[in-house]
């Protein structure tokens, strides 16, 4: 059976560093990664990288995707421009399709009410509390958290974020993911051989 693509939502000021490990290693594992932006317009990252999207975010349907990834961006905390992206996440989760949000995107999900009843993490508990959401008692002090179909992480944990995504989608088995994490997060030299062997590379 053909895998459905992974969709990476991009918008102006997206944080370049937060999703690279996840998208690169999903692609290496055979997942197609497609980008979606508001209105299908080109967007520019926090680091000045310009992206030409594959489709408009408004065209994205859960049934056509295996995962929606939402990176952080300054725009998440500068008004309601990205509220439609959070509503897209609601549609995905409602359809049982996974969503992975990191950094500022977690605040967008909090404002949308999507963290009220799910275990989650972010940059810091006070950051999310400032949104006025009702899920503060579900906040977990961890690098990254998976609760059902939702993955969350803070801005300093792109590798842990990727680990949760790789595990959730079954991109590699647990042994391979463990070795991958020790290699890229802990710089464990012994993990390289273990990773390549376990991943069949």
Protein Blocks (a to p, Z undefined) as FASTA:
>chain_A
ZZddddddddehiafklmmmmmmmmmmnopacddddehhiacddfkopacddfbdfklpc
fklpcbdcddddfklmncjklmmmmmmmmmmmmnopacddehjlmmmmmmnopmmmgccd
dfbfklmmmnopaklmmpccdfbdcehjaccddfklmmmmmmmmmmmnomacfklmmmmm
mmmmnopaklmmmmmmmnoZZ
